[in-house]
Every structure is written in structure tokens, then in C-alpha cells.
Amino acid sequence: MEHSPASVPAALPYYVAFSQLLGLTVVAVTGAWLGLYRGGIAWESSLQFNVHPLCMVIGMIFLQGDALLVYRVFRREAKRTTKILHGLLHVFAFIIALVGLVAVFDYHKKKGYADLYSLHSWCGILVFVLYFVQWLVGFSFFLFPGASFSLRSRYRPQHIFFGATIFLFSVGTALLGLKEALLFKLGSKYSTFEPEGVLANVLGLLLVCFGVVVLYILAQADWKRPSQAEEQALSMDFKTLTEGDSPSPQ
Amino acid sequence: MEHSPASVPAALPYYVAFSQLLGLTVVAVTGAWLGLYRGGIAWESSLQFNVHPLCMVIGMIFLQGDALLVYRVFRREAKRTTKILHGLLHVFAFIIALVGLVAVFDYHKKKGYADLYSLHSWCGILVFVLYFVQWLVGFSFFLFPGASFSLRSRYRPQHIFFGATIFLFSVGTALLGLKEALLFKLGSKYSTFEPEGVLANVLGLLLVCFGVVVLYILAQADWKRPSQAEEQALSMDFKTLTEGDSPSPQ
């Protein structure tokens, strides 16, 4: 289905609203889990650990997911404004996640626990570094004024693919962390359907649902942000330049 | 980049070869882990549990991933042959995964363990049911002769999206299972970098890499199977019918 640049695909707002409802539910259920079964959150006590899951879920799941949706939601604003919002949301996500990482490393240090031995931690460090690299490369291609139009066009599909992949990898890493937190505390009680275990399983499924809905919105070809008049003109200029042809309507 | 129907994109064979190398490595490392640290595999003993991870990795990861790649690899064969191969690979994957599921339920029953309490098991049952439903719906739309061309065209993007999503969800579920198996057995020894823990973490990263490479191959728009002469003709007939226009070269 084709849409004029001014129109918004009919179903898109409902899917975006649903994604936000799911994302906020994920954050709320994470808070409820930590509040009800883990004693809440504080920096200067053994509750410092709990800063980690909350910050990672807000930063690496909810805000990262929302940053990916910016180009589907802001369809008529100037491209540069939308880009800056996309970049800024990722900066907020990154800073919040960094606080979450500092919390867990500091907690481990105070308790004398080993760092970076588990699959969750290996995946976590890897995805966090990839997220940072993706941001830096994205910034230098799309916001820093140096990169040419053709370079941007060639890098764009890679940026989109790796952006979605890093987001999904973040969701997977969160599931691993949740599972680790449950097994460490509940142990064999996990199998007796303890309320904490059931709530955390539900949280895991909600995380998966948020990931799938964000991916679904990104994957719909006709929900993509339409290119605007100034971009079309730029694209035509570029085409003209590279093809050595005079600009004429085809 | 455009390709004529006869040509194969230059980089595609290397990516496919790499995916196969990764997939086989994942199966081999799973086998090595079970052989070296879990006493190997048998049906009639407590080794029955080990049938579960091996079958799930072969079925729900390796074969499912390869079934998704069929349309990128077989580019010149008749569409129907390729479809049948795609459907058959999924049948093999399903049967092998079913053996893996029977193994773990039977093992639990013999040992008196509870079923379906963990996040891994919830995700596993969900993804297995979704896989079965996706196969049934795919079969009735694309192989069963009833569905019209327009119905197939409308369902195709959904089938592709949910196929890729179910595959990625399977990878995530495998990671959860791996983590569960490690924490149940190693407990606090996991943090002392036990060789089994390190090998299993490497296996986890290999699973992620296989998932990413398969997704990357699927996501490249110009690596898609070109539509063949007979499909183009059918598509034109359909276009003609729906637009009420006479078939003429444009």
C-alpha cells in the first residue's frame, strides 16, 4: 500500500500505542518485582544490585526500543530534528545503562564476587560495547557533517540491521539476567511455582512481546517514514551528479 | 544492486558457507559439552536429559535456520521444489525437536521433577506451539492448492516476519536453557571459571552468532530469490485481472 507523505498508515498509531503500553508495563513489572521480592532499591546497601536490572530495562530495553521507533512516529518533522531525537534517546539509554553497569560492578566489588564469568555478563558486555560502537559510527555517518550522501546511503541498511539486532540481543541478555537472578535466589524453590518465579516468568514473556512488537513495527515496509521534499531533491541532485545527466522528470 | 535472475550475488555464497560452518560448530560444541561434562547421551538412564539440548539445537536452531535460508540458496530451481524443501526441512526440525521434548518430559516424570515452571520452559512451549502453527498456516497458504494468489501475496510478509521471529525466539530459548543447565549443576562454582562454564558460555555466543548471520542473510533485500518467468507471468495475469487492464508491456 502506498501512502502520500502527509498520511499516517492507519494501523501504525495502534501498534505504537501498544508498544508503549508493553514497554511501560515491562518497566513497572520490573519495579514491582524488585519492590515486592527484592527489598527495593538503594545505592548504599546490598540493595545496590537492584539498581542494575531496573536501569538496564529502562535504558537498554525501553528507551533503546523507543529510539528505534522515532522514525516511524515522527513522520513530518525535519529529518535532522528526528535524527537528533533518535541520537539523544540512545544517549539517555546509554547513560542509564551505564549507571546500571556501575551499580553491579560496584556491588560485586563490595561483596567480593567475581565479575564477568556468566553467559549473561559476557552477552551484556558485548551488547553494551556494540551499542556504543553503533552509536559512534551512526553519529559520525549521519550527524557529523563529513559523510557524503552516497556513503550514508550505503551505510544506512547496515545501521538499521545492526540497530535492530543489538536491540534484540539486549532483550535476550535481559532474559538471561532475569533467569540468573531467579535461580541464584530461588534455587529448587523455583520449581514449586513460587509467586516471585511466576511474576519473573511473566516479566520475561513481556520483554519478549515488547521486542517482537518493536521489530514488527520496524519490519513493515509501508510504515517507513516517507522521504520528504528536501531529501528527494537532494537525492535527485546526487543522482544527477553521479549519472552526469541533466535533472529532468522521468 | 540489481541482479539478473541467473546471477548469484557475489558475497552470498560466503555468508551461507559461514552460516553453515557456524551452525555445524554449534551442533558439535553442544555434543562436546554433553560428552565431556555431562556423561554423553542415552535414552534409558539419567543421561536421557541430554537428548533434550542436542535435539533442540539440531532441530530448532540448525535445521530451522537452514530452512529459512532455502530461498536464498536455491535460486534457480522451480518455486514449488524450493517450497517443498523449505516445508520438509521444517518437518525434520519439528520431529527432532519433538524427540527432544519427549526426552525432557519423560526424564522429569521418571525423576519426579515438576514440569513447565521455568522461564525457559514457558518460552520453549510457546515457541514450539508457534512453530507448529506457523508451519500449518504456511502449508495451507502456500502448498495446499486452495489459497488464491492475492491471499498468498498478502500473507507472505507476515509468514516471513513470524518465521524469522520464531527462529530468533528459539535461539533466545536455547540460551535460557543453557544457562539453566549451568546454574543447576555448577551453582557457585560457575563464578570460578570452571572449564564447563567457559565452554557453555562460548556455545551461547556461537548460538547468538548463528542467529545473527542467518538474520543478516535474510535481511539483505538484494539477496532475495529473484522471481522466475512463470511467477512473473502469473503476477502479471493477476495484475491484469485486478486492474481490469489488457496485458501490455509497460
Contacts between the chains, C-beta under 8 A, distances in Angstrom:
chain1	res1	chain2	res2	distance
A	113	B	191	6.8
A	114	B	191	4.2
A	114	B	192	7.2
A	114	B	193	7.7
A	117	B	190	6.2
A	117	B	191	4.8
A	117	B	192	7.6
A	117	B	193	5.6
A	117	B	197	6.7
A	118	B	179	7.6
A	118	B	190	6.3
A	118	B	191	7.6
A	118	B	197	7.7
A	118	B	201	7.3
A	119	B	175	6.8
A	119	B	178	6.7
A	119	B	179	5.5
A	119	B	182	7.3
A	119	B	200	6.9
A	119	B	201	4.7
A	119	B	204	4.3
A	119	B	205	8.0
A	120	B	179	7.0
A	122	B	201	5.3
A	122	B	204	7.3
A	122	B	205	6.5
A	123	B	175	7.8
A	123	B	204	7.0
A	123	B	205	7.4
A	123	B	208	7.0
A	126	B	205	7.5
A	157	B	220	7.9
A	157	B	221	7.6
A	161	B	215	7.9
A	161	B	216	6.5
A	161	B	219	5.2
A	165	B	212	5.7
A	165	B	215	6.7
A	165	B	216	8.0
A	168	B	168	6.2
A	169	B	208	6.7
A	169	B	212	7.9
A	171	B	172	7.5
A	172	B	171	7.5
A	172	B	172	4.6
A	172	B	175	6.1
A	172	B	208	7.3
A	175	B	119	6.8
A	175	B	123	7.8
A	175	B	172	6.1
A	175	B	175	7.4
A	175	B	176	5.9
A	176	B	175	5.9
A	176	B	176	6.8
A	176	B	179	5.5
A	178	B	119	6.8
A	179	B	118	7.6
A	179	B	119	5.5
A	179	B	120	7.0
A	179	B	176	5.5
A	179	B	179	5.4
A	179	B	180	6.6
A	179	B	183	7.9
A	180	B	179	6.6
A	180	B	183	6.9
A	182	B	119	7.3
A	183	B	179	7.9
A	183	B	180	6.9
A	183	B	183	4.4
A	183	B	184	7.4
A	184	B	183	7.4
A	190	B	117	6.2
A	190	B	118	6.3
A	191	B	113	6.8
A	191	B	114	4.2
A	191	B	117	4.8
A	191	B	118	7.6
A	192	B	114	7.2
A	192	B	117	7.6
A	193	B	114	7.7
A	193	B	117	5.6
A	197	B	117	6.7
A	197	B	118	7.7
A	200	B	119	6.9
A	201	B	118	7.3
A	201	B	119	4.7
A	201	B	122	5.3
A	204	B	119	4.3
A	204	B	122	7.3
A	204	B	123	7.0
A	205	B	119	7.9
A	205	B	122	6.5
A	205	B	123	7.4
A	205	B	126	7.5
A	208	B	123	7.0
A	208	B	169	6.7
A	208	B	172	7.4
A	212	B	165	5.7
A	212	B	169	7.9
A	215	B	161	7.9
A	215	B	165	6.7
A	216	B	161	6.5
A	216	B	165	8.0
A	219	B	161	5.3
A	220	B	157	7.9
A	221	B	157	7.6
